[in-house]
Amino acid sequence: MPKRFENILPRRDSDSLKWNVYDADVTPMWIAEADVRPPQAVIDALAARVAHGVFGYTAAIGHLSAPGGSWEYPGIAEVICARLKRLYDWDVAPDALVYLPGVVPGFNVACKIAGQPGDAVLMHAPCYGPITKGPINQSRRPTYAPLRREISFDGYTHFAHDQDAFDAAVEKDTRLFLLCNPHNPTGRAFSRTELQQMAASCVQNDMLICSDEIHAELLLGDAFHIPIASLSAEVADRCITLVSPSKAFNIPGLGFAVAVIQNPTLRARYMEAMQGLVPSPQIFGYVGAMAAYQHGDEWIAAAQAFYTSNRDLVCTVLRTHAPQLLMNRPEATFLNWIDCRQAQLPTNPKEYFVNHAGVALADGSGFGPAGDGYLRLTFATQRAILEPALYAMIESLRPYS
Ligand SMILES: Cc1ncc(COP(=O)(O)O)c(C=O)c1O
């Protein structure tokens, strides 16, 4: 297991949301954020940019050696498009990219351009909390297609796209499907077949698709990611795909994301809706993203191995010592989704583990209608933090086992 991620970093006195919401004796495993330093190239690029000392507005424009010549200094658009081609064999032209200070504003803008106020927006249930808030923020009606839960032969929960539930949830005025792939909180990297089913319904019912793919490069084991827009030109035509280096390279505080919108009419509508509300990414987001995408490949492979071994640790320890907690074995993300209902805890599970184990997890009730009784656990931390937290949870369950 890569040792470079095992040093515990002092985070409490660093304006960290993750580490400062709870008291110092509580281990924070609630927000989807890692406790690792990004690639050294990112830190160096940021330091060089600080030393430059001029912090103007950004422009995603590279320099050509001569008209029609090679890139002397590629702009971020070229770097991102080359990455999408290399990772997913997805052909995206640089002018299809719209720059954003985060993914959350990205799916809110998608809701804003979906039909009229009052129209329906469809999501899977459960789903990442801020996605479920997007339609409400933009005066649209949230509707849900529950994922199908199965129990695998080795006792883990497995969540799958349920086409019947999806079709039943599409209403006359459903204008947008907000997809999260890989899926937060269940850790699914949806298969080509599942994505094709979702896409076919959206084409048939003339719905836009906004796909939040922020976790795309957080793949565990041998999992792989398929951007839904890469399925076909017909699907791409109705897609807004949100990509960002912030989860995979652990730079969420830098605030950088991109909406890939290949249909020029849709892109123009989207950019118009951003006017006056959504600023460009700031300079450090731009510099951090550029360095991560250009120089972070070896780092990301090591980070994936680190998260995979943490996933295996959490799954083995909790399945062995706390079988009353039914849990998934994620294919992507650094999140476990834990069903606590069989544990019959005397209070809300989140409060229970904060008060009796000193471990803060995210309350499942924040993940849409299918989240009650669940907790989400972020395992992207050092083993010296993770292991004691898991055993404190197990110990706290003793009166109920
Ligand atoms: C699925 C998903 N989308 C978006 C975000 C946040 O994106 P941003 O910080 O770029 O707005 C998160 C953070 O946890 C996430 O898990």
The ligand as an SDF file (V2000), in Angstrom:
LIG
                    3D

 16 16  0  0  0  0  0  0  0  0999 V2000
  -21.5160   14.0470   -6.4650 C   0  0  0  0  0  0  0  0  0  0  0  0
  -20.9330   15.3580   -6.0240 C   0  0  0  0  0  0  0  0  0  0  0  0
  -21.1380   16.4500   -6.7740 N   0  0  0  0  0  0  0  0  0  0  0  0
  -20.6350   17.6570   -6.4310 C   0  0  0  0  0  0  0  0  0  0  0  0
  -19.9090   17.8150   -5.2660 C   0  0  0  0  0  0  0  0  0  0  0  0
  -19.3860   19.1620   -4.8990 C   0  0  0  0  0  0  0  0  0  0  0  0
  -18.8850   19.7990   -6.0220 O   0  0  0  0  0  0  0  0  0  0  0  0
  -18.2630   21.2540   -5.9650 P   0  0  0  0  0  0  0  0  0  0  0  0
  -17.5280   21.3830   -4.6770 O   0  0  0  0  0  0  0  0  0  0  0  0
  -17.3820   21.3170   -7.1730 O   0  0  0  0  0  0  0  0  0  0  0  0
  -19.4050   22.2150   -6.0870 O   0  0  0  0  0  0  0  0  0  0  0  0
  -19.6780   16.6920   -4.4530 C   0  0  0  0  0  0  0  0  0  0  0  0
  -18.9430   16.8320   -3.1940 C   0  0  0  0  0  0  0  0  0  0  0  0
  -18.9840   15.9970   -2.3400 O   0  0  0  0  0  0  0  0  0  0  0  0
  -20.1860   15.4420   -4.8500 C   0  0  0  0  0  0  0  0  0  0  0  0
  -19.9760   14.3360   -4.1270 O   0  0  0  0  0  0  0  0  0  0  0  0
  1  2  1  0
  2  3  1  0
  2 15  2  0
  3  4  2  0
  4  5  1  0
  5  6  1  0
  5 12  2  0
  6  7  1  0
  7  8  1  0
  8  9  2  0
  8 10  1  0
  8 11  1  0
 12 13  1  0
 12 15  1  0
 13 14  2  0
 15 16  1  0
M  END
$$$$
